[in-house]
Amino acid sequence: MKNEMIKYKCPRCHEKKIIDYGKIIECVKCQLEFYKRDIETLNRSNILAISELNDFIRILIES
Ligand SMILES: [Zn+2]
C-alpha cells in the first residue's frame, strides 16, 4: 500500500492517480508534472506545471 499515491493529487484536475517520481509527480489524466514542494507550499491556484514554469522562465530570459 503506497500512501503517496493518496497524499498527492493533481492540483489542476484533482486526479488522484499520479505517478510519483520522488520530488515530482505526474498526473495520469492531464499528463502535467508538478513539483511536490509547490503542492505543499503554494496555493493551488498558484501552482504551475513544470512545462509551464519552463515557458515562464523562457519568457523572462527573452524579454
Ligand atoms: Zn491532472
N, CA, C, O and the ligand as a Tripos MOL2 file, in Angstrom:
@<TRIPOS>MOLECULE
protein
  253   251    64     0     0
PROTEIN
NO_CHARGES

@<TRIPOS>ATOM
      1 N           0.8590   -1.2070    0.0000 N.3       1 MET1
      2 CA          0.0000    0.0000    0.0000 C.3       1 MET1
      3 C           0.8820    1.2390    0.0000 C.2       1 MET1
      4 O           1.6480    1.4710    0.9350 O.2       1 MET1
      5 N           0.7650    2.0250   -1.0520 N.am      2 LYS2
      6 CA          1.5850    3.2330   -1.1500 C.3       2 LYS2
      7 C           0.7600    4.4540   -0.7710 C.2       2 LYS2
      8 O          -0.2100    4.8150   -1.4390 O.2       2 LYS2
      9 N           1.1790    5.0720    0.3190 N.am      3 ASN3
     10 CA          0.4240    6.2220    0.8200 C.3       3 ASN3
     11 C           0.5590    7.4470   -0.0740 C.2       3 ASN3
     12 O          -0.3750    8.2400   -0.1940 O.2       3 ASN3
     13 N           1.7380    7.6040   -0.7080 N.am      4 GLU4
     14 CA          1.9600    8.8160   -1.5070 C.3       4 GLU4
     15 C           1.0120    8.9040   -2.7020 C.2       4 GLU4
     16 O           0.7740    9.9900   -3.2310 O.2       4 GLU4
     17 N           0.4750    7.7680   -3.1240 N.am      5 MET5
     18 CA         -0.4950    7.8040   -4.2140 C.3       5 MET5
     19 C          -1.7740    8.5180   -3.7870 C.2       5 MET5
     20 O          -2.4980    9.0790   -4.6090 O.2       5 MET5
     21 N          -2.0290    8.4830   -2.4940 N.am      6 ILE6
     22 CA         -3.2420    9.1220   -1.9880 C.3       6 ILE6
     23 C          -2.9520   10.5540   -1.5180 C.2       6 ILE6
     24 O          -3.7820   11.4540   -1.6440 O.2       6 ILE6
     25 N          -1.7550   10.7270   -0.9760 N.am      7 LYS7
     26 CA         -1.4040   12.0150   -0.3950 C.3       7 LYS7
     27 C          -1.4010   13.1300   -1.4350 C.2       7 LYS7
     28 O          -1.9010   14.2250   -1.1770 O.2       7 LYS7
     29 N          -0.8360   12.8510   -2.6120 N.am      8 TYR8
     30 CA         -0.7370   13.8810   -3.6290 C.3       8 TYR8
     31 C          -1.8090   13.6790   -4.6740 C.2       8 TYR8
     32 O          -2.0970   12.5600   -5.0980 O.2       8 TYR8
     33 N          -2.3880   14.7870   -5.0730 N.am      9 LYS9
     34 CA         -3.3020   14.7280   -6.2110 C.3       9 LYS9
     35 C          -3.0120   15.8960   -7.1230 C.2       9 LYS9
     36 O          -2.3880   16.8830   -6.7330 O.2       9 LYS9
     37 N          -3.4760   15.7600   -8.3340 N.am     10 CYS10
     38 CA         -3.1860   16.7790   -9.3270 C.3      10 CYS10
     39 C          -3.8290   18.1060   -8.9230 C.2      10 CYS10
     40 O          -5.0380   18.1590   -8.6980 O.2      10 CYS10
     41 N          -3.0420   19.1740   -8.8290 N.am     11 PRO11
     42 CA         -3.6150   20.4700   -8.4500 C.3      11 PRO11
     43 C          -4.4830   21.0770   -9.5480 C.2      11 PRO11
     44 O          -5.2350   22.0220   -9.3090 O.2      11 PRO11
     45 N          -4.3720   20.5290  -10.7360 N.am     12 ARG12
     46 CA         -5.1140   21.0880  -11.8690 C.3      12 ARG12
     47 C          -6.4800   20.4320  -12.0260 C.2      12 ARG12
     48 O          -7.4950   21.1220  -12.1250 O.2      12 ARG12
     49 N          -6.5070   19.0950  -12.0480 N.am     13 CYS13
     50 CA         -7.7710   18.4060  -12.3160 C.3      13 CYS13
     51 C          -8.2270   17.5590  -11.1230 C.2      13 CYS13
     52 O          -9.2660   16.9030  -11.1820 O.2      13 CYS13
     53 N          -7.4450   17.5790  -10.0470 N.am     14 HIS14
     54 CA         -7.7560   16.8600   -8.8030 C.3      14 HIS14
     55 C          -7.7430   15.3490   -8.9690 C.2      14 HIS14
     56 O          -8.2920   14.6150   -8.1480 O.2      14 HIS14
     57 N          -7.1100   14.8970  -10.0420 N.am     15 GLU15
     58 CA         -6.9650   13.4620  -10.2460 C.3      15 GLU15
     59 C          -6.0600   12.8770   -9.1610 C.2      15 GLU15
     60 O          -5.0100   13.4390   -8.8500 O.2      15 GLU15
     61 N          -6.4720   11.7600   -8.5950 N.am     16 LYS16
     62 CA         -5.6820   11.1410   -7.5310 C.3      16 LYS16
     63 C          -4.6950   10.1170   -8.0630 C.2      16 LYS16
     64 O          -3.7800    9.7070   -7.3490 O.2      16 LYS16
     65 N          -4.8730    9.7020   -9.3080 N.am     17 LYS17
     66 CA         -3.9060    8.7710   -9.9020 C.3      17 LYS17
     67 C          -2.7310    9.5630  -10.4440 C.2      17 LYS17
     68 O          -2.8140   10.1870  -11.5020 O.2      17 LYS17
     69 N          -1.6530    9.5270   -9.7100 N.am     18 ILE18
     70 CA         -0.4630   10.2500  -10.1360 C.3      18 ILE18
     71 C           0.7290    9.2910  -10.1020 C.2      18 ILE18
     72 O           0.7360    8.3000   -9.3720 O.2      18 ILE18
     73 N           1.7180    9.6140  -10.9020 N.am     19 ILE19
     74 CA          2.9650    8.8520  -10.9000 C.3      19 ILE19
     75 C           3.9620    9.6090  -10.0340 C.2      19 ILE19
     76 O           4.1700   10.8090  -10.2090 O.2      19 ILE19
     77 N           4.5710    8.8950   -9.1050 N.am     20 ASP20
     78 CA          5.4800    9.5150   -8.1520 C.3      20 ASP20
     79 C           6.9160    9.3590   -8.6280 C.2      20 ASP20
     80 O           7.4130    8.2400   -8.7500 O.2      20 ASP20
     81 N           7.5870   10.4820   -8.8980 N.am     21 TYR21
     82 CA          8.9900   10.4500   -9.3210 C.3      21 TYR21
     83 C           9.9240   10.9140   -8.2200 C.2      21 TYR21
     84 O          11.0800   11.2420   -8.4880 O.2      21 TYR21
     85 N           9.4520   10.9460   -7.0110 N.am     22 GLY22
     86 CA         10.2900   11.4240   -5.9160 C.3      22 GLY22
     87 C           9.9540   12.8590   -5.5800 C.2      22 GLY22
     88 O           9.0920   13.1200   -4.7410 O.2      22 GLY22
     89 N          10.6370   13.7990   -6.2370 N.am     23 LYS23
     90 CA         10.3510   15.2150   -5.9940 C.3      23 LYS23
     91 C           9.2320   15.7280   -6.8850 C.2      23 LYS23
     92 O           8.6940   16.8150   -6.6750 O.2      23 LYS23
     93 N           8.8960   14.9280   -7.8750 N.am     24 ILE24
     94 CA          7.9400   15.3560   -8.8950 C.3      24 ILE24
     95 C           6.8090   14.3400   -8.9830 C.2      24 ILE24
     96 O           7.0270   13.1390   -8.8250 O.2      24 ILE24
     97 N           5.6210   14.8220   -9.2310 N.am     25 ILE25
     98 CA          4.5170   13.9160   -9.5450 C.3      25 ILE25
     99 C           4.0010   14.2230  -10.9470 C.2      25 ILE25
    100 O           4.0770   15.3570  -11.4200 O.2      25 ILE25
    101 N           3.4850   13.2110  -11.5860 N.am     26 GLU26
    102 CA          2.8800   13.4120  -12.8880 C.3      26 GLU26
    103 C           1.4550   12.9170  -12.8460 C.2      26 GLU26
    104 O           1.1900   11.7980  -12.4070 O.2      26 GLU26
    105 N           0.5450   13.7390  -13.2970 N.am     27 CYS27
    106 CA         -0.8600   13.3700  -13.3550 C.3      27 CYS27
    107 C          -1.1010   12.4780  -14.5600 C.2      27 CYS27
    108 O          -0.6860   12.8090  -15.6700 O.2      27 CYS27
    109 N          -1.7670   11.3520  -14.3520 N.am     28 VAL28
    110 CA         -2.0150   10.4390  -15.4730 C.3      28 VAL28
    111 C          -3.1150   10.9750  -16.3870 C.2      28 VAL28
    112 O          -3.2310   10.5450  -17.5350 O.2      28 VAL28
    113 N          -3.9030   11.8890  -15.8980 N.am     29 LYS29
    114 CA         -5.0410   12.4010  -16.6530 C.3      29 LYS29
    115 C          -4.6240   13.5400  -17.5780 C.2      29 LYS29
    116 O          -4.7990   13.4520  -18.7940 O.2      29 LYS29
    117 N          -4.0740   14.6120  -17.0030 N.am     30 CYS30
    118 CA         -3.6760   15.7380  -17.8480 C.3      30 CYS30
    119 C          -2.2060   15.6860  -18.2250 C.2      30 CYS30
    120 O          -1.7310   16.5280  -18.9870 O.2      30 CYS30
    121 N          -1.4740   14.7000  -17.6950 N.am     31 GLN31
    122 CA         -0.0840   14.4560  -18.0620 C.3      31 GLN31
    123 C           0.8140   15.6600  -17.8300 C.2      31 GLN31
    124 O           1.7950   15.8730  -18.5420 O.2      31 GLN31
    125 N           0.4580   16.4400  -16.8230 N.am     32 LEU32
    126 CA          1.3120   17.5410  -16.4070 C.3      32 LEU32
    127 C           2.1360   17.0900  -15.2140 C.2      32 LEU32
    128 O           1.6900   16.2720  -14.4100 O.2      32 LEU32
    129 N           3.3430   17.6320  -15.1080 N.am     33 GLU33
    130 CA          4.2180   17.3110  -13.9800 C.3      33 GLU33
    131 C           4.2590   18.5030  -13.0310 C.2      33 GLU33
    132 O           4.2810   19.6580  -13.4550 O.2      33 GLU33
    133 N           4.2690   18.1950  -11.7500 N.am     34 PHE34
    134 CA          4.3050   19.2470  -10.7310 C.3      34 PHE34
    135 C           5.3510   18.9000   -9.6880 C.2      34 PHE34
    136 O           5.5970   17.7300   -9.3950 O.2      34 PHE34
    137 N           5.9600   19.9360   -9.1330 N.am     35 TYR35
    138 CA          6.8610   19.7230   -8.0010 C.3      35 TYR35
    139 C           6.0270   19.4950   -6.7400 C.2      35 TYR35
    140 O           5.0890   20.2410   -6.4590 O.2      35 TYR35
    141 N           6.3850   18.4500   -5.9840 N.am     36 LYS36
    142 CA          5.7000   18.2060   -4.7110 C.3      36 LYS36
    143 C           5.8350   19.4020   -3.7850 C.2      36 LYS36
    144 O           4.9070   19.7480   -3.0530 O.2      36 LYS36
    145 N           7.0150   20.0320   -3.8290 N.am     37 ARG37
    146 CA          7.2810   21.1970   -2.9840 C.3      37 ARG37
    147 C           6.2410   22.3020   -3.2430 C.2      37 ARG37
    148 O           5.7590   22.9490   -2.3130 O.2      37 ARG37
    149 N           5.9090   22.5020   -4.5280 N.am     38 ASP38
    150 CA          4.9270   23.5280   -4.8650 C.3      38 ASP38
    151 C           3.5520   23.1590   -4.3240 C.2      38 ASP38
    152 O           2.8140   24.0130   -3.8340 O.2      38 ASP38
    153 N           3.2220   21.8860   -4.4170 N.am     39 ILE39
    154 CA          1.9130   21.4320   -3.9390 C.3      39 ILE39
    155 C           1.7990   21.6280   -2.4310 C.2      39 ILE39
    156 O           0.7410   21.9750   -1.9060 O.2      39 ILE39
    157 N           2.9170   21.3970   -1.7530 N.am     40 GLU40
    158 CA          2.9090   21.5150   -0.2910 C.3      40 GLU40
    159 C           2.9030   22.9550    0.1860 C.2      40 GLU40
    160 O           2.3400   23.2550    1.2390 O.2      40 GLU40
    161 N           3.5230   23.8540   -0.5760 N.am     41 THR41
    162 CA          3.7410   25.2060   -0.0600 C.3      41 THR41
    163 C           2.8840   26.2730   -0.7250 C.2      41 THR41
    164 O           2.6470   27.3250   -0.1300 O.2      41 THR41
    165 N           2.4190   26.0310   -1.9300 N.am     42 LEU42
    166 CA          1.7120   27.0860   -2.6530 C.3      42 LEU42
    167 C           0.2090   26.8680   -2.6470 C.2      42 LEU42
    168 O          -0.2880   25.7500   -2.5060 O.2      42 LEU42
    169 N          -0.4800   27.9660   -2.8030 N.am     43 ASN43
    170 CA         -1.9070   27.9220   -3.0270 C.3      43 ASN43
    171 C          -2.1760   27.1850   -4.3410 C.2      43 ASN43
    172 O          -1.4340   27.3500   -5.3100 O.2      43 ASN43
    173 N          -3.2130   26.3900   -4.3730 N.am     44 ARG44
    174 CA         -3.4540   25.5590   -5.5450 C.3      44 ARG44
    175 C          -3.5280   26.3870   -6.8320 C.2      44 ARG44
    176 O          -3.0860   25.9380   -7.8900 O.2      44 ARG44
    177 N          -4.0860   27.5920   -6.7360 N.am     45 SER45
    178 CA         -4.2370   28.4220   -7.9290 C.3      45 SER45
    179 C          -2.9010   28.9870   -8.4000 C.2      45 SER45
    180 O          -2.7940   29.4560   -9.5330 O.2      45 SER45
    181 N          -1.8820   28.9470   -7.5420 N.am     46 ASN46
    182 CA         -0.5700   29.4800   -7.9110 C.3      46 ASN46
    183 C           0.3800   28.4210   -8.4390 C.2      46 ASN46
    184 O           1.4890   28.7370   -8.8730 O.2      46 ASN46
    185 N          -0.0440   27.1780   -8.4050 N.am     47 ILE47
    186 CA          0.8480   26.1020   -8.8200 C.3      47 ILE47
    187 C           0.8890   26.0120  -10.3390 C.2      47 ILE47
    188 O          -0.1390   25.9340  -11.0110 O.2      47 ILE47
    189 N           2.1150   26.0250  -10.8550 N.am     48 LEU48
    190 CA          2.3010   25.8490  -12.2900 C.3      48 LEU48
    191 C           2.8970   24.4700  -12.5470 C.2      48 LEU48
    192 O           3.7020   23.9660  -11.7640 O.2      48 LEU48
    193 N           2.4850   23.8780  -13.6540 N.am     49 ALA49
    194 CA          3.1330   22.6420  -14.0720 C.3      49 ALA49
    195 C           4.5630   22.9490  -14.4850 C.2      49 ALA49
    196 O           4.8800   24.0880  -14.8270 O.2      49 ALA49
    197 N           5.4200   21.9490  -14.4550 N.am     50 ILE50
    198 CA          6.8300   22.1690  -14.7720 C.3      50 ILE50
    199 C           6.9820   22.6920  -16.1960 C.2      50 ILE50
    200 O           7.8110   23.5700  -16.4410 O.2      50 ILE50
    201 N           6.2110   22.1790  -17.1230 N.am     51 SER51
    202 CA          6.2970   22.6730  -18.5040 C.3      51 SER51
    203 C           5.8880   24.1440  -18.5830 C.2      51 SER51
    204 O           6.4320   24.9050  -19.3830 O.2      51 SER51
    205 N           4.9340   24.5320  -17.7540 N.am     52 GLU52
    206 CA          4.5050   25.9310  -17.7180 C.3      52 GLU52
    207 C           5.5700   26.8090  -17.0710 C.2      52 GLU52
    208 O           5.7910   27.9440  -17.4930 O.2      52 GLU52
    209 N           6.2320   26.2740  -16.0380 N.am     53 LEU53
    210 CA          7.3310   27.0060  -15.4090 C.3      53 LEU53
    211 C           8.4460   27.2740  -16.4110 C.2      53 LEU53
    212 O           9.0100   28.3670  -16.4550 O.2      53 LEU53
    213 N           8.7530   26.2660  -17.2080 N.am     54 ASN54
    214 CA          9.8070   26.4250  -18.2100 C.3      54 ASN54
    215 C           9.4560   27.5010  -19.2190 C.2      54 ASN54
    216 O          10.3200   28.2840  -19.6170 O.2      54 ASN54
    217 N           8.2020   27.5500  -19.6390 N.am     55 ASP55
    218 CA          7.7500   28.6000  -20.5520 C.3      55 ASP55
    219 C           7.8890   29.9680  -19.9050 C.2      55 ASP55
    220 O           8.3180   30.9300  -20.5420 O.2      55 ASP55
    221 N           7.5270   30.0410  -18.6520 N.am     56 PHE56
    222 CA          7.5750   31.2870  -17.9040 C.3      56 PHE56
    223 C           9.0150   31.7890  -17.8100 C.2      56 PHE56
    224 O           9.2740   32.9730  -18.0260 O.2      56 PHE56
    225 N           9.9380   30.9090  -17.4940 N.am     57 ILE57
    226 CA         11.3550   31.2770  -17.3790 C.3      57 ILE57
    227 C          11.8830   31.7240  -18.7360 C.2      57 ILE57
    228 O          12.6430   32.6890  -18.8190 O.2      57 ILE57
    229 N          11.4930   31.0400  -19.7860 N.am     58 ARG58
    230 CA         11.9410   31.3950  -21.1290 C.3      58 ARG58
    231 C          11.4950   32.8130  -21.4920 C.2      58 ARG58
    232 O          12.2530   33.5800  -22.0850 O.2      58 ARG58
    233 N          10.2650   33.1460  -21.1290 N.am     59 ILE59
    234 CA          9.7430   34.4830  -21.4140 C.3      59 ILE59
    235 C          10.5550   35.5310  -20.6430 C.2      59 ILE59
    236 O          10.8720   36.5940  -21.1760 O.2      59 ILE59
    237 N          10.8850   35.2230  -19.3950 N.am     60 LEU60
    238 CA         11.6720   36.1580  -18.5820 C.3      60 LEU60
    239 C          13.0520   36.3830  -19.1750 C.2      60 LEU60
    240 O          13.5520   37.5080  -19.2070 O.2      60 LEU60
    241 N          13.6580   35.3100  -19.6390 N.am     61 ILE61
    242 CA         15.0190   35.4040  -20.1910 C.3      61 ILE61
    243 C          15.0140   36.1900  -21.4970 C.2      61 ILE61
    244 O          15.9160   36.9850  -21.7610 O.2      61 ILE61
    245 N          13.9870   35.9570  -22.3090 N.am     62 GLU62
    246 CA         13.9710   36.5690  -23.6430 C.3      62 GLU62
    247 C          13.5080   38.0180  -23.6140 C.2      62 GLU62
    248 O          13.7570   38.7540  -24.5690 O.2      62 GLU62
    249 N          12.8580   38.4380  -22.5720 N.am     63 SER63
    250 CA         12.3330   39.8060  -22.5400 C.3      63 SER63
    251 C          13.3800   40.7920  -22.0150 C.2      63 SER63
    252 O          13.1090   41.9890  -21.9220 O.2      63 SER63
    253 ZN         -4.3500   16.4480  -13.7270 Zn       64 ZN64
@<TRIPOS>BOND
     1     1     2 1
     2     2     3 1
     3     3     4 2
     4     3     5 am
     5     5     6 1
     6     6     7 1
     7     7     8 2
     8     7     9 am
     9     9    10 1
    10    10    11 1
    11    11    12 2
    12    11    13 am
    13    13    14 1
    14    14    15 1
    15    15    16 2
    16    15    17 am
    17    17    18 1
    18    18    19 1
    19    19    20 2
    20    19    21 am
    21    21    22 1
    22    22    23 1
    23    23    24 2
    24    23    25 am
    25    25    26 1
    26    26    27 1
    27    27    28 2
    28    27    29 am
    29    29    30 1
    30    30    31 1
    31    31    32 2
    32    31    33 am
    33    33    34 1
    34    34    35 1
    35    35    36 2
    36    35    37 am
    37    37    38 1
    38    38    39 1
    39    39    40 2
    40    39    41 am
    41    41    42 1
    42    42    43 1
    43    43    44 2
    44    43    45 am
    45    45    46 1
    46    46    47 1
    47    47    48 2
    48    47    49 am
    49    49    50 1
    50    50    51 1
    51    51    52 2
    52    51    53 am
    53    53    54 1
    54    54    55 1
    55    55    56 2
    56    55    57 am
    57    57    58 1
    58    58    59 1
    59    59    60 2
    60    59    61 am
    61    61    62 1
    62    62    63 1
    63    63    64 2
    64    63    65 am
    65    65    66 1
    66    66    67 1
    67    67    68 2
    68    67    69 am
    69    69    70 1
    70    70    71 1
    71    71    72 2
    72    71    73 am
    73    73    74 1
    74    74    75 1
    75    75    76 2
    76    75    77 am
    77    77    78 1
    78    78    79 1
    79    79    80 2
    80    79    81 am
    81    81    82 1
    82    82    83 1
    83    83    84 2
    84    83    85 am
    85    85    86 1
    86    86    87 1
    87    87    88 2
    88    87    89 am
    89    89    90 1
    90    90    91 1
    91    91    92 2
    92    91    93 am
    93    93    94 1
    94    94    95 1
    95    95    96 2
    96    95    97 am
    97    97    98 1
    98    98    99 1
    99    99   100 2
   100    99   101 am
   101   101   102 1
   102   102   103 1
   103   103   104 2
   104   103   105 am
   105   105   106 1
   106   106   107 1
   107   107   108 2
   108   107   109 am
   109   109   110 1
   110   110   111 1
   111   111   112 2
   112   111   113 am
   113   113   114 1
   114   114   115 1
   115   115   116 2
   116   115   117 am
   117   117   118 1
   118   118   119 1
   119   119   120 2
   120   119   121 am
   121   121   122 1
   122   122   123 1
   123   123   124 2
   124   123   125 am
   125   125   126 1
   126   126   127 1
   127   127   128 2
   128   127   129 am
   129   129   130 1
   130   130   131 1
   131   131   132 2
   132   131   133 am
   133   133   134 1
   134   134   135 1
   135   135   136 2
   136   135   137 am
   137   137   138 1
   138   138   139 1
   139   139   140 2
   140   139   141 am
   141   141   142 1
   142   142   143 1
   143   143   144 2
   144   143   145 am
   145   145   146 1
   146   146   147 1
   147   147   148 2
   148   147   149 am
   149   149   150 1
   150   150   151 1
   151   151   152 2
   152   151   153 am
   153   153   154 1
   154   154   155 1
   155   155   156 2
   156   155   157 am
   157   157   158 1
   158   158   159 1
   159   159   160 2
   160   159   161 am
   161   161   162 1
   162   162   163 1
   163   163   164 2
   164   163   165 am
   165   165   166 1
   166   166   167 1
   167   167   168 2
   168   167   169 am
   169   169   170 1
   170   170   171 1
   171   171   172 2
   172   171   173 am
   173   173   174 1
   174   174   175 1
   175   175   176 2
   176   175   177 am
   177   177   178 1
   178   178   179 1
   179   179   180 2
   180   179   181 am
   181   181   182 1
   182   182   183 1
   183   183   184 2
   184   183   185 am
   185   185   186 1
   186   186   187 1
   187   187   188 2
   188   187   189 am
   189   189   190 1
   190   190   191 1
   191   191   192 2
   192   191   193 am
   193   193   194 1
   194   194   195 1
   195   195   196 2
   196   195   197 am
   197   197   198 1
   198   198   199 1
   199   199   200 2
   200   199   201 am
   201   201   202 1
   202   202   203 1
   203   203   204 2
   204   203   205 am
   205   205   206 1
   206   206   207 1
   207   207   208 2
   208   207   209 am
   209   209   210 1
   210   210   211 1
   211   211   212 2
   212   211   213 am
   213   213   214 1
   214   214   215 1
   215   215   216 2
   216   215   217 am
   217   217   218 1
   218   218   219 1
   219   219   220 2
   220   219   221 am
   221   221   222 1
   222   222   223 1
   223   223   224 2
   224   223   225 am
   225   225   226 1
   226   226   227 1
   227   227   228 2
   228   227   229 am
   229   229   230 1
   230   230   231 1
   231   231   232 2
   232   231   233 am
   233   233   234 1
   234   234   235 1
   235   235   236 2
   236   235   237 am
   237   237   238 1
   238   238   239 1
   239   239   240 2
   240   239   241 am
   241   241   242 1
   242   242   243 1
   243   243   244 2
   244   243   245 am
   245   245   246 1
   246   246   247 1
   247   247   248 2
   248   247   249 am
   249   249   250 1
   250   250   251 1
   251   251   252 2
@<TRIPOS>SUBSTRUCTURE
     1 MET1         2 RESIDUE 1 A MET
     2 LYS2         6 RESIDUE 1 A LYS
     3 ASN3        10 RESIDUE 1 A ASN
     4 GLU4        14 RESIDUE 1 A GLU
     5 MET5        18 RESIDUE 1 A MET
     6 ILE6        22 RESIDUE 1 A ILE
     7 LYS7        26 RESIDUE 1 A LYS
     8 TYR8        30 RESIDUE 1 A TYR
     9 LYS9        34 RESIDUE 1 A LYS
    10 CYS10       38 RESIDUE 1 A CYS
    11 PRO11       42 RESIDUE 1 A PRO
    12 ARG12       46 RESIDUE 1 A ARG
    13 CYS13       50 RESIDUE 1 A CYS
    14 HIS14       54 RESIDUE 1 A HIS
    15 GLU15       58 RESIDUE 1 A GLU
    16 LYS16       62 RESIDUE 1 A LYS
    17 LYS17       66 RESIDUE 1 A LYS
    18 ILE18       70 RESIDUE 1 A ILE
    19 ILE19       74 RESIDUE 1 A ILE
    20 ASP20       78 RESIDUE 1 A ASP
    21 TYR21       82 RESIDUE 1 A TYR
    22 GLY22       86 RESIDUE 1 A GLY
    23 LYS23       90 RESIDUE 1 A LYS
    24 ILE24       94 RESIDUE 1 A ILE
    25 ILE25       98 RESIDUE 1 A ILE
    26 GLU26      102 RESIDUE 1 A GLU
    27 CYS27      106 RESIDUE 1 A CYS
    28 VAL28      110 RESIDUE 1 A VAL
    29 LYS29      114 RESIDUE 1 A LYS
    30 CYS30      118 RESIDUE 1 A CYS
    31 GLN31      122 RESIDUE 1 A GLN
    32 LEU32      126 RESIDUE 1 A LEU
    33 GLU33      130 RESIDUE 1 A GLU
    34 PHE34      134 RESIDUE 1 A PHE
    35 TYR35      138 RESIDUE 1 A TYR
    36 LYS36      142 RESIDUE 1 A LYS
    37 ARG37      146 RESIDUE 1 A ARG
    38 ASP38      150 RESIDUE 1 A ASP
    39 ILE39      154 RESIDUE 1 A ILE
    40 GLU40      158 RESIDUE 1 A GLU
    41 THR41      162 RESIDUE 1 A THR
    42 LEU42      166 RESIDUE 1 A LEU
    43 ASN43      170 RESIDUE 1 A ASN
    44 ARG44      174 RESIDUE 1 A ARG
    45 SER45      178 RESIDUE 1 A SER
    46 ASN46      182 RESIDUE 1 A ASN
    47 ILE47      186 RESIDUE 1 A ILE
    48 LEU48      190 RESIDUE 1 A LEU
    49 ALA49      194 RESIDUE 1 A ALA
    50 ILE50      198 RESIDUE 1 A ILE
    51 SER51      202 RESIDUE 1 A SER
    52 GLU52      206 RESIDUE 1 A GLU
    53 LEU53      210 RESIDUE 1 A LEU
    54 ASN54      214 RESIDUE 1 A ASN
    55 ASP55      218 RESIDUE 1 A ASP
    56 PHE56      222 RESIDUE 1 A PHE
    57 ILE57      226 RESIDUE 1 A ILE
    58 ARG58      230 RESIDUE 1 A ARG
    59 ILE59      234 RESIDUE 1 A ILE
    60 LEU60      238 RESIDUE 1 A LEU
    61 ILE61      242 RESIDUE 1 A ILE
    62 GLU62      246 RESIDUE 1 A GLU
    63 SER63      250 RESIDUE 1 A SER
    64 ZN64       253 GROUP 0 **** ****
